[in-house]
Amino acid sequence: MNLNKILRLLAAAAAIAAAAVVVVVAASFALYAAAKPYVGEAWAAAIVAGVFALIAVILAVAMTMKARPKSGKAEEQPMSARLIELARERPIVAAGAAVAGAIVLASNPRIVTTILSAAIAGRAAAGTKTPDKKRR
């Protein structure tokens, strides 16, 4: 390639990067403006940070999944075993996912209540009860 083509390619890449930055800034401002009347300035900023952190984690997981070849043993393992294996292989991605999940749970306590009530209902439906004290 000659120098002219390389410079055009670099200019095109710079233009795409600049457009992406403009889109991210506009989307973050729109999300902040939408959340501010409902939760206040501080929580709106936290929501914006959490949403973009979640998007970054999803993109990171998608990119790492494309880079890793598919194996047949993943279908045999339960979901919890696969998540533990992913956390061991990619601790930074797991930490980012945990932080994003914590931000989402902190911003909406109804999610925590729903998860806990589902777990308690699942235990009750399975017939597992807490052991009673021995009677005398």
ZAMAR-806484 format. One record per residue: x, y, z of N, C-alpha, C, O in turn. Coordinates in steps of 0.1 Angstrom, whole numbers, plus 5000, padded with zeros to 4 digits. Layout:
{nX = X nY = Y nZ = Z caX = X caY = Y caZ = Z cX = X cY = Y cZ = Z oX = X oY = Y oZ = Z}
...
//
This chain:
{nX = 5008 nY = 4988 nZ = 5000 caX = 5000 caY = 5000 caZ = 5000 cX = 5009 cY = 5012 cZ = 5000 oX = 5020 oY = 5013 oZ = 5006}
{nX = 5004 nY = 5022 nZ = 4993 caX = 5011 caY = 5035 caZ = 4993 cX = 5007 cY = 5043 cZ = 5005 oX = 4997 oY = 5041 oZ = 5012}
{nX = 5015 nY = 5054 nZ = 5007 caX = 5013 caY = 5063 caZ = 5018 cX = 4999 cY = 5069 cZ = 5018 oX = 4993 oY = 5072 oZ = 5029}
{nX = 4994 nY = 5073 nZ = 5006 caX = 4981 caY = 5079 caZ = 5005 cX = 4970 cY = 5071 cZ = 5010 oX = 4961 oY = 5075 oZ = 5017}
{nX = 4970 nY = 5058 nZ = 5006 caX = 4960 caY = 5049 caZ = 5011 cX = 4960 cY = 5047 cZ = 5026 oX = 4950 oY = 5046 oZ = 5033}
{nX = 4972 nY = 5046 nZ = 5031 caX = 4974 caY = 5044 caZ = 5046 cX = 4968 cY = 5056 cZ = 5053 oX = 4961 oY = 5055 oZ = 5063}
{nX = 4971 nY = 5068 nZ = 5048 caX = 4966 caY = 5080 caZ = 5055 cX = 4951 cY = 5081 cZ = 5054 oX = 4944 oY = 5085 oZ = 5063}
{nX = 4945 nY = 5077 nZ = 5043 caX = 4930 caY = 5077 caZ = 5041 cX = 4924 cY = 5067 cZ = 5051 oX = 4914 oY = 5069 oZ = 5057}
{nX = 4930 nY = 5055 nZ = 5052 caX = 4926 caY = 5045 caZ = 5062 cX = 4926 cY = 5050 cZ = 5076 oX = 4917 oY = 5048 oZ = 5084}
{nX = 4937 nY = 5057 nZ = 5080 caX = 4938 caY = 5062 caZ = 5093 cX = 4928 cY = 5073 cZ = 5095 oX = 4922 oY = 5074 oZ = 5106}
{nX = 4925 nY = 5082 nZ = 5085 caX = 4915 caY = 5092 caZ = 5087 cX = 4902 cY = 5086 cZ = 5088 oX = 4894 oY = 5091 oZ = 5096}
{nX = 4899 nY = 5076 nZ = 5081 caX = 4886 caY = 5069 caZ = 5082 cX = 4884 cY = 5063 cZ = 5096 oX = 4873 oY = 5064 oZ = 5102}
{nX = 4895 nY = 5057 nZ = 5101 caX = 4894 caY = 5051 caZ = 5115 cX = 4892 cY = 5062 cZ = 5125 oX = 4885 oY = 5060 oZ = 5135}
{nX = 4899 nY = 5073 nZ = 5124 caX = 4897 caY = 5084 caZ = 5133 cX = 4883 cY = 5090 cZ = 5133 oX = 4878 oY = 5093 oZ = 5143}
{nX = 4877 nY = 5091 nZ = 5121 caX = 4864 caY = 5096 caZ = 5120 cX = 4854 cY = 5086 cZ = 5126 oX = 4844 oY = 5091 oZ = 5133}
{nX = 4856 nY = 5073 nZ = 5124 caX = 4847 caY = 5064 caZ = 5131 cX = 4848 cY = 5064 cZ = 5146 oX = 4838 oY = 5064 oZ = 5153}
{nX = 4860 nY = 5065 nZ = 5151 caX = 4863 caY = 5066 caZ = 5165 cX = 4856 cY = 5079 cZ = 5171 oX = 4850 oY = 5079 oZ = 5182}
{nX = 4858 nY = 5090 nZ = 5164 caX = 4851 caY = 5103 caZ = 5168 cX = 4836 cY = 5102 cZ = 5169 oX = 4830 oY = 5107 oZ = 5178}
{nX = 4830 nY = 5095 nZ = 5158 caX = 4816 caY = 5093 caZ = 5158 cX = 4811 cY = 5085 cZ = 5170 oX = 4801 oY = 5087 oZ = 5176}
{nX = 4819 nY = 5074 nZ = 5173 caX = 4816 caY = 5066 caZ = 5184 cX = 4816 cY = 5073 cZ = 5197 oX = 4807 oY = 5071 oZ = 5206}
{nX = 4826 nY = 5082 nZ = 5199 caX = 4827 caY = 5090 caZ = 5211 cX = 4815 cY = 5099 cZ = 5212 oX = 4809 oY = 5101 oZ = 5223}
{nX = 4811 nY = 5105 nZ = 5201 caX = 4799 caY = 5114 caZ = 5201 cX = 4786 cY = 5107 cZ = 5205 oX = 4778 oY = 5112 oZ = 5213}
{nX = 4785 nY = 5095 nZ = 5200 caX = 4773 caY = 5086 caZ = 5203 cX = 4773 cY = 5083 cZ = 5217 oX = 4762 oY = 5083 oZ = 5224}
{nX = 4784 nY = 5079 nZ = 5223 caX = 4785 caY = 5075 caZ = 5237 cX = 4782 cY = 5086 cZ = 5246 oX = 4774 oY = 5085 oZ = 5256}
{nX = 4787 nY = 5098 nZ = 5243 caX = 4784 caY = 5110 caZ = 5251 cX = 4770 cY = 5114 cZ = 5251 oX = 4763 oY = 5117 oZ = 5261}
{nX = 4764 nY = 5113 nZ = 5239 caX = 4750 caY = 5117 caZ = 5237 cX = 4741 cY = 5107 cZ = 5244 oX = 4731 oY = 5111 oZ = 5251}
{nX = 4744 nY = 5094 nZ = 5243 caX = 4736 caY = 5084 caZ = 5250 cX = 4737 cY = 5085 cZ = 5265 oX = 4727 oY = 5083 oZ = 5272}
{nX = 4749 nY = 5088 nZ = 5270 caX = 4750 caY = 5089 caZ = 5284 cX = 4743 cY = 5102 cZ = 5290 oX = 4737 oY = 5101 oZ = 5300}
{nX = 4743 nY = 5113 nZ = 5282 caX = 4736 caY = 5125 caZ = 5286 cX = 4721 cY = 5122 cZ = 5286 oX = 4713 oY = 5126 oZ = 5295}
{nX = 4716 nY = 5115 nZ = 5276 caX = 4702 caY = 5112 caZ = 5275 cX = 4697 cY = 5103 cZ = 5286 oX = 4686 oY = 5105 oZ = 5292}
{nX = 4705 nY = 5093 nZ = 5289 caX = 4702 caY = 5084 caZ = 5300 cX = 4702 cY = 5092 cZ = 5314 oX = 4693 oY = 5090 oZ = 5322}
{nX = 4711 nY = 5101 nZ = 5316 caX = 4712 caY = 5109 caZ = 5328 cX = 4700 cY = 5118 cZ = 5329 oX = 4694 oY = 5119 oZ = 5339}
{nX = 4696 nY = 5124 nZ = 5318 caX = 4685 caY = 5133 caZ = 5318 cX = 4672 cY = 5126 cZ = 5320 oX = 4663 oY = 5131 oZ = 5326}
{nX = 4671 nY = 5113 nZ = 5315 caX = 4659 caY = 5106 caZ = 5318 cX = 4658 cY = 5101 cZ = 5332 oX = 4647 oY = 5100 oZ = 5337}
{nX = 4669 nY = 5097 nZ = 5338 caX = 4669 caY = 5092 caZ = 5352 cX = 4668 cY = 5102 cZ = 5363 oX = 4663 oY = 5100 oZ = 5374}
{nX = 4673 nY = 5114 nZ = 5360 caX = 4675 caY = 5125 caZ = 5370 cX = 4662 cY = 5129 cZ = 5377 oX = 4662 oY = 5130 oZ = 5389}
{nX = 4651 nY = 5130 nZ = 5370 caX = 4638 caY = 5134 caZ = 5377 cX = 4633 cY = 5123 cZ = 5386 oX = 4626 oY = 5126 oZ = 5396}
{nX = 4636 nY = 5111 nZ = 5384 caX = 4631 caY = 5100 caZ = 5392 cX = 4640 cY = 5097 cZ = 5404 oX = 4635 oY = 5093 oZ = 5415}
{nX = 4653 nY = 5097 nZ = 5403 caX = 4662 caY = 5093 caZ = 5413 cX = 4672 cY = 5103 cZ = 5418 oX = 4679 oY = 5101 oZ = 5428}
{nX = 4672 nY = 5115 nZ = 5412 caX = 4681 caY = 5125 caZ = 5417 cX = 4694 cY = 5125 cZ = 5409 oX = 4697 oY = 5116 oZ = 5401}
{nX = 4703 nY = 5135 nZ = 5411 caX = 4715 caY = 5137 caZ = 5404 cX = 4725 cY = 5126 cZ = 5406 oX = 4731 oY = 5120 oZ = 5397}
{nX = 4727 nY = 5122 nZ = 5419 caX = 4738 caY = 5113 caZ = 5422 cX = 4734 cY = 5099 cZ = 5417 oX = 4743 oY = 5092 oZ = 5411}
{nX = 4722 nY = 5095 nZ = 5419 caX = 4718 caY = 5081 caZ = 5414 cX = 4717 cY = 5081 cZ = 5399 oX = 4720 oY = 5070 oZ = 5393}
{nX = 4713 nY = 5092 nZ = 5393 caX = 4713 caY = 5092 caZ = 5378 cX = 4727 cY = 5090 cZ = 5373 oX = 4729 oY = 5083 oZ = 5363}
{nX = 4737 nY = 5096 nZ = 5379 caX = 4751 caY = 5095 caZ = 5375 cX = 4755 cY = 5080 cZ = 5377 oX = 4762 oY = 5074 oZ = 5369}
{nX = 4751 nY = 5074 nZ = 5388 caX = 4754 caY = 5060 caZ = 5391 cX = 4748 cY = 5051 cZ = 5381 oX = 4754 oY = 5041 oZ = 5377}
{nX = 4736 nY = 5054 nZ = 5377 caX = 4729 caY = 5046 caZ = 5367 cX = 4736 cY = 5046 cZ = 5354 oX = 4738 oY = 5036 oZ = 5347}
{nX = 4740 nY = 5058 nZ = 5350 caX = 4748 caY = 5060 caZ = 5337 cX = 4761 cY = 5052 cZ = 5338 oX = 4764 oY = 5044 oZ = 5328}
{nX = 4768 nY = 5053 nZ = 5349 caX = 4780 caY = 5045 caZ = 5350 cX = 4778 cY = 5030 cZ = 5350 oX = 4785 oY = 5023 oZ = 5344}
{nX = 4767 nY = 5026 nZ = 5357 caX = 4764 caY = 5012 caZ = 5357 cX = 4760 cY = 5006 cZ = 5344 oX = 4764 oY = 4995 oZ = 5340}
{nX = 4752 nY = 5014 nZ = 5337 caX = 4748 caY = 5009 caZ = 5324 cX = 4759 cY = 5008 cZ = 5314 oX = 4761 oY = 4998 oZ = 5307}
{nX = 4768 nY = 5018 nZ = 5314 caX = 4780 caY = 5017 caZ = 5305 cX = 4790 cY = 5006 cZ = 5310 oX = 4797 oY = 5001 oZ = 5301}
{nX = 4791 nY = 5004 nZ = 5323 caX = 4800 caY = 4993 caZ = 5328 cX = 4794 cY = 4980 cZ = 5323 oX = 4801 oY = 4971 oZ = 5320}
{nX = 4781 nY = 4978 nZ = 5324 caX = 4775 caY = 4966 caZ = 5320 cX = 4776 cY = 4964 cZ = 5305 oX = 4779 oY = 4952 oZ = 5301}
{nX = 4775 nY = 4974 nZ = 5297 caX = 4778 caY = 4973 caZ = 5283 cX = 4792 cY = 4969 cZ = 5280 oX = 4795 oY = 4960 oZ = 5271}
{nX = 4801 nY = 4975 nZ = 5288 caX = 4816 caY = 4971 caZ = 5286 cX = 4818 cY = 4956 cZ = 5289 oX = 4826 oY = 4949 oZ = 5283}
{nX = 4812 nY = 4952 nZ = 5300 caX = 4813 caY = 4938 caZ = 5304 cX = 4807 cY = 4928 cZ = 5294 oX = 4813 oY = 4918 oZ = 5290}
{nX = 4796 nY = 4932 nZ = 5289 caX = 4789 caY = 4923 caZ = 5278 cX = 4798 cY = 4923 cZ = 5266 oX = 4800 oY = 4912 oZ = 5260}
{nX = 4804 nY = 4934 nZ = 5262 caX = 4813 caY = 4934 caZ = 5250 cX = 4825 cY = 4926 cZ = 5253 oX = 4830 oY = 4919 oZ = 5244}
{nX = 4831 nY = 4927 nZ = 5265 caX = 4843 caY = 4920 caZ = 5268 cX = 4840 cY = 4905 cZ = 5268 oX = 4848 oY = 4897 oZ = 5263}
{nX = 4829 nY = 4901 nZ = 5273 caX = 4825 caY = 4886 caZ = 5273 cX = 4823 cY = 4882 cZ = 5259 oX = 4827 oY = 4871 oZ = 5255}
{nX = 4816 nY = 4890 nZ = 5251 caX = 4814 caY = 4886 caZ = 5237 cX = 4827 cY = 4884 cZ = 5229 oX = 4828 oY = 4875 oZ = 5221}
{nX = 4836 nY = 4893 nZ = 5232 caX = 4849 caY = 4893 caZ = 5224 cX = 4857 cY = 4881 cZ = 5229 oX = 4864 oY = 4874 oZ = 5221}
{nX = 4857 nY = 4878 nZ = 5242 caX = 4864 caY = 4866 caZ = 5247 cX = 4858 cY = 4853 cZ = 5243 oX = 4865 oY = 4843 oZ = 5241}
{nX = 4845 nY = 4853 nZ = 5242 caX = 4838 caY = 4841 caZ = 5237 cX = 4841 cY = 4838 cZ = 5222 oX = 4842 oY = 4826 oZ = 5218}
{nX = 4843 nY = 4848 nZ = 5214 caX = 4846 caY = 4846 caZ = 5200 cX = 4860 cY = 4841 cZ = 5199 oX = 4863 oY = 4834 oZ = 5190}
{nX = 4869 nY = 4845 nZ = 5208 caX = 4883 caY = 4842 caZ = 5207 cX = 4885 cY = 4827 cZ = 5212 oX = 4895 oY = 4821 oZ = 5207}
{nX = 4877 nY = 4822 nZ = 5220 caX = 4879 caY = 4809 caZ = 5226 cX = 4871 cY = 4799 cZ = 5217 oX = 4860 oY = 4801 oZ = 5213}
{nX = 4878 nY = 4788 nZ = 5213 caX = 4871 caY = 4777 caZ = 5205 cX = 4860 cY = 4770 cZ = 5213 oX = 4862 oY = 4769 oZ = 5226}
{nX = 4850 nY = 4766 nZ = 5207 caX = 4839 caY = 4759 caZ = 5213 cX = 4844 cY = 4745 cZ = 5217 oX = 4851 oY = 4738 oZ = 5209}
{nX = 4840 nY = 4740 nZ = 5229 caX = 4843 caY = 4727 caZ = 5233 cX = 4830 cY = 4719 cZ = 5236 oX = 4820 oY = 4725 oZ = 5239}
{nX = 4830 nY = 4706 nZ = 5235 caX = 4818 caY = 4698 caZ = 5237 cX = 4814 cY = 4696 cZ = 5251 oX = 4803 oY = 4693 oZ = 5254}
{nX = 4824 nY = 4698 nZ = 5261 caX = 4821 caY = 4696 caZ = 5275 cX = 4813 cY = 4707 cZ = 5281 oX = 4807 oY = 4704 oZ = 5292}
{nX = 4811 nY = 4718 nZ = 5275 caX = 4804 caY = 4729 caZ = 5281 cX = 4789 cY = 4726 cZ = 5282 oX = 4782 oY = 4731 oZ = 5291}
{nX = 4784 nY = 4718 nZ = 5273 caX = 4770 caY = 4714 caZ = 5273 cX = 4767 cY = 4704 cZ = 5284 oX = 4755 oY = 4703 oZ = 5289}
{nX = 4777 nY = 4696 nZ = 5288 caX = 4775 caY = 4686 caZ = 5299 cX = 4774 cY = 4692 cZ = 5313 oX = 4769 oY = 4687 oZ = 5322}
{nX = 4781 nY = 4704 nZ = 5314 caX = 4782 caY = 4710 caZ = 5327 cX = 4770 cY = 4718 cZ = 5331 oX = 4764 oY = 4724 oZ = 5322}
{nX = 4766 nY = 4719 nZ = 5343 caX = 4755 caY = 4728 caZ = 5347 cX = 4760 cY = 4743 cZ = 5346 oX = 4772 oY = 4745 oZ = 5346}
{nX = 4751 nY = 4752 nZ = 5346 caX = 4754 caY = 4766 caZ = 5345 cX = 4763 cY = 4771 cZ = 5356 oX = 4772 oY = 4779 oZ = 5353}
{nX = 4761 nY = 4767 nZ = 5368 caX = 4769 caY = 4772 caZ = 5379 cX = 4784 cY = 4767 cZ = 5377 oX = 4793 oY = 4775 oZ = 5380}
{nX = 4786 nY = 4755 nZ = 5372 caX = 4800 caY = 4751 caZ = 5370 cX = 4806 cY = 4758 cZ = 5358 oX = 4818 oY = 4762 oZ = 5359}
{nX = 4799 nY = 4762 nZ = 5348 caX = 4804 caY = 4770 caZ = 5337 cX = 4808 cY = 4784 cZ = 5342 oX = 4818 oY = 4789 oZ = 5337}
{nX = 4799 nY = 4790 nZ = 5350 caX = 4802 caY = 4803 caZ = 5355 cX = 4815 cY = 4803 cZ = 5364 oX = 4823 oY = 4813 oZ = 5364}
{nX = 4816 nY = 4793 nZ = 5372 caX = 4828 caY = 4792 caZ = 5381 cX = 4841 cY = 4790 cZ = 5372 oX = 4851 oY = 4796 oZ = 5375}
{nX = 4840 nY = 4782 nZ = 5362 caX = 4851 caY = 4780 caZ = 5353 cX = 4854 cY = 4793 cZ = 5345 oX = 4866 oY = 4796 oZ = 5344}
{nX = 4844 nY = 4801 nZ = 5341 caX = 4847 caY = 4813 caZ = 5335 cX = 4853 cY = 4823 cZ = 5344 oX = 4862 oY = 4831 oZ = 5340}
{nX = 4849 nY = 4823 nZ = 5357 caX = 4855 caY = 4832 caZ = 5367 cX = 4870 cY = 4829 cZ = 5369 oX = 4878 oY = 4837 oZ = 5372}
{nX = 4873 nY = 4816 nZ = 5369 caX = 4887 caY = 4812 caZ = 5371 cX = 4895 cY = 4815 cZ = 5359 oX = 4907 oY = 4819 oZ = 5360}
{nX = 4890 nY = 4814 nZ = 5347 caX = 4897 caY = 4817 caZ = 5335 cX = 4899 cY = 4832 cZ = 5333 oX = 4910 oY = 4836 oZ = 5328}
{nX = 4889 nY = 4839 nZ = 5336 caX = 4889 caY = 4854 caZ = 5333 cX = 4884 cY = 4861 cZ = 5346 oX = 4873 oY = 4865 oZ = 5346}
{nX = 4893 nY = 4863 nZ = 5356 caX = 4889 caY = 4869 caZ = 5368 cX = 4885 cY = 4884 cZ = 5367 oX = 4877 oY = 4889 oZ = 5374}
{nX = 4891 nY = 4891 nZ = 5357 caX = 4888 caY = 4905 caZ = 5356 cX = 4874 cY = 4907 cZ = 5350 oX = 4866 oY = 4915 oZ = 5354}
{nX = 4870 nY = 4898 nZ = 5340 caX = 4857 caY = 4898 caZ = 5335 cX = 4847 cY = 4895 cZ = 5346 oX = 4836 oY = 4901 oZ = 5347}
{nX = 4850 nY = 4885 nZ = 5354 caX = 4841 caY = 4881 caZ = 5365 cX = 4839 cY = 4892 cZ = 5375 oX = 4828 oY = 4894 oZ = 5380}
{nX = 4850 nY = 4899 nZ = 5378 caX = 4849 caY = 4910 caZ = 5388 cX = 4841 cY = 4921 cZ = 5382 oX = 4833 oY = 4928 oZ = 5389}
{nX = 4843 nY = 4924 nZ = 5369 caX = 4835 caY = 4935 caZ = 5363 cX = 4820 cY = 4931 cZ = 5363 oX = 4812 oY = 4940 oZ = 5365}
{nX = 4817 nY = 4919 nZ = 5360 caX = 4803 caY = 4914 caZ = 5360 cX = 4797 cY = 4915 cZ = 5374 oX = 4786 oY = 4919 oZ = 5376}
{nX = 4805 nY = 4912 nZ = 5384 caX = 4801 caY = 4913 caZ = 5398 cX = 4798 cY = 4927 cZ = 5402 oX = 4788 oY = 4930 oZ = 5409}
{nX = 4807 nY = 4936 nZ = 5398 caX = 4805 caY = 4950 caZ = 5401 cX = 4792 cY = 4956 cZ = 5394 oX = 4784 oY = 4963 oZ = 5400}
{nX = 4791 nY = 4952 nZ = 5381 caX = 4779 caY = 4957 caZ = 5374 cX = 4766 cY = 4951 cZ = 5380 oX = 4756 oY = 4958 oZ = 5381}
{nX = 4766 nY = 4938 nZ = 5384 caX = 4755 caY = 4933 caZ = 5391 cX = 4752 cY = 4939 cZ = 5404 oX = 4740 oY = 4942 oZ = 5407}
{nX = 4762 nY = 4943 nZ = 5412 caX = 4760 caY = 4949 caZ = 5424 cX = 4754 cY = 4963 cZ = 5422 oX = 4746 oY = 4968 oZ = 5430}
{nX = 4759 nY = 4970 nZ = 5412 caX = 4753 caY = 4984 caZ = 5409 cX = 4738 cY = 4983 cZ = 5406 oX = 4730 oY = 4991 oZ = 5410}
{nX = 4735 nY = 4973 nZ = 5397 caX = 4721 caY = 4971 caZ = 5393 cX = 4713 cY = 4967 cZ = 5406 oX = 4702 oY = 4973 oZ = 5407}
{nX = 4718 nY = 4958 nZ = 5414 caX = 4710 caY = 4954 caZ = 5426 cX = 4709 cY = 4966 cZ = 5436 oX = 4698 oY = 4967 oZ = 5442}
{nX = 4719 nY = 4974 nZ = 5437 caX = 4718 caY = 4985 caZ = 5446 cX = 4709 cY = 4996 cZ = 5441 oX = 4703 oY = 5003 oZ = 5449}
{nX = 4708 nY = 4997 nZ = 5428 caX = 4699 caY = 5008 caZ = 5423 cX = 4684 cY = 5004 cZ = 5423 oX = 4676 oY = 5012 oZ = 5422}
{nX = 4682 nY = 4991 nZ = 5424 caX = 4668 caY = 4986 caZ = 5424 cX = 4666 cY = 4975 cZ = 5434 oX = 4668 oY = 4963 oZ = 5431}
{nX = 4662 nY = 4978 nZ = 5447 caX = 4661 caY = 4968 caZ = 5457 cX = 4650 cY = 4958 cZ = 5455 oX = 4649 oY = 4948 oZ = 5461}
{nX = 4641 nY = 4962 nZ = 5446 caX = 4630 caY = 4952 caZ = 5442 cX = 4635 cY = 4939 cZ = 5436 oX = 4629 oY = 4929 oZ = 5437}
{nX = 4647 nY = 4941 nZ = 5429 caX = 4653 caY = 4929 caZ = 5423 cX = 4657 cY = 4919 cZ = 5434 oX = 4656 oY = 4907 oZ = 5432}
{nX = 4664 nY = 4925 nZ = 5444 caX = 4668 caY = 4916 caZ = 5455 cX = 4656 cY = 4909 cZ = 5462 oX = 4657 oY = 4897 oZ = 5465}
{nX = 4646 nY = 4917 nZ = 5464 caX = 4634 caY = 4911 caZ = 5470 cX = 4628 cY = 4900 cZ = 5461 oX = 4624 oY = 4889 oZ = 5467}
{nX = 4628 nY = 4902 nZ = 5449 caX = 4622 caY = 4892 caZ = 5439 cX = 4631 cY = 4879 cZ = 5439 oX = 4626 oY = 4868 oZ = 5440}
{nX = 4644 nY = 4881 nZ = 5439 caX = 4653 caY = 4869 caZ = 5439 cX = 4652 cY = 4862 cZ = 5452 oX = 4651 oY = 4849 oZ = 5452}
{nX = 4651 nY = 4869 nZ = 5464 caX = 4650 caY = 4862 caZ = 5476 cX = 4637 cY = 4855 cZ = 5478 oX = 4636 oY = 4843 oZ = 5483}
{nX = 4626 nY = 4861 nZ = 5473 caX = 4613 caY = 4854 caZ = 5474 cX = 4612 cY = 4842 cZ = 5465 oX = 4606 oY = 4832 oZ = 5468}
{nX = 4619 nY = 4843 nZ = 5453 caX = 4619 caY = 4831 caZ = 5444 cX = 4627 cY = 4820 cZ = 5450 oX = 4623 oY = 4808 oZ = 5449}
{nX = 4638 nY = 4823 nZ = 5457 caX = 4646 caY = 4813 caZ = 5463 cX = 4638 cY = 4806 cZ = 5475 oX = 4639 oY = 4794 oZ = 5476}
{nX = 4631 nY = 4814 nZ = 5483 caX = 4624 caY = 4809 caZ = 5494 cX = 4612 cY = 4801 cZ = 5489 oX = 4609 oY = 4790 oZ = 5494}
{nX = 4605 nY = 4805 nZ = 5478 caX = 4594 caY = 4798 caZ = 5473 cX = 4599 cY = 4785 cZ = 5467 oX = 4592 oY = 4775 oZ = 5467}
{nX = 4611 nY = 4785 nZ = 5460 caX = 4616 caY = 4773 caZ = 5455 cX = 4619 cY = 4762 cZ = 5465 oX = 4617 oY = 4751 oZ = 5463}
{nX = 4625 nY = 4767 nZ = 5476 caX = 4627 caY = 4758 caZ = 5487 cX = 4614 cY = 4752 cZ = 5493 oX = 4614 oY = 4740 oZ = 5496}
{nX = 4604 nY = 4760 nZ = 5495 caX = 4592 caY = 4756 caZ = 5500 cX = 4585 cY = 4746 cZ = 5491 oX = 4579 oY = 4736 oZ = 5495}
{nX = 4586 nY = 4748 nZ = 5478 caX = 4580 caY = 4739 caZ = 5468 cX = 4587 cY = 4726 cZ = 5468 oX = 4581 oY = 4715 oZ = 5465}
{nX = 4600 nY = 4726 nZ = 5470 caX = 4608 caY = 4714 caZ = 5470 cX = 4606 cY = 4705 cZ = 5483 oX = 4610 oY = 4694 oZ = 5483}
{nX = 4600 nY = 4711 nZ = 5493 caX = 4598 caY = 4704 caZ = 5505 cX = 4609 cY = 4704 cZ = 5515 oX = 4609 oY = 4697 oZ = 5525}
{nX = 4619 nY = 4712 nZ = 5512 caX = 4630 caY = 4713 caZ = 5522 cX = 4626 cY = 4723 cZ = 5533 oX = 4622 oY = 4735 oZ = 5530}
{nX = 4627 nY = 4719 nZ = 5545 caX = 4623 caY = 4728 caZ = 5556 cX = 4635 cY = 4729 cZ = 5565 oX = 4644 oY = 4721 oZ = 5565}
{nX = 4635 nY = 4739 nZ = 5573 caX = 4646 caY = 4741 caZ = 5583 cX = 4643 cY = 4731 cZ = 5594 oX = 4632 oY = 4728 oZ = 5598}
{nX = 4654 nY = 4724 nZ = 5599 caX = 4652 caY = 4714 caZ = 5609 cX = 4646 cY = 4720 cZ = 5622 oX = 4651 oY = 4731 oZ = 5627}
{nX = 4637 nY = 4713 nZ = 5628 caX = 4630 caY = 4718 caZ = 5640 cX = 4639 cY = 4714 cZ = 5652 oX = 4647 oY = 4705 oZ = 5651}
{nX = 4638 nY = 4721 nZ = 5663 caX = 4645 caY = 4718 caZ = 5675 cX = 4639 cY = 4704 cZ = 5680 oX = 4628 oY = 4701 oZ = 5679}
{nX = 4648 nY = 4697 nZ = 5686 caX = 4644 caY = 4684 caZ = 5691 cX = 4634 cY = 4686 cZ = 5703 oX = 4636 oY = 4695 oZ = 5711}
{nX = 4624 nY = 4678 nZ = 5703 caX = 4614 caY = 4679 caZ = 5713 cX = 4618 cY = 4670 cZ = 5725 oX = 4623 oY = 4660 oZ = 5723}
{nX = 4615 nY = 4675 nZ = 5737 caX = 4618 caY = 4667 caZ = 5749 cX = 4607 cY = 4658 cZ = 5753 oX = 4608 oY = 4651 oZ = 5763}
//
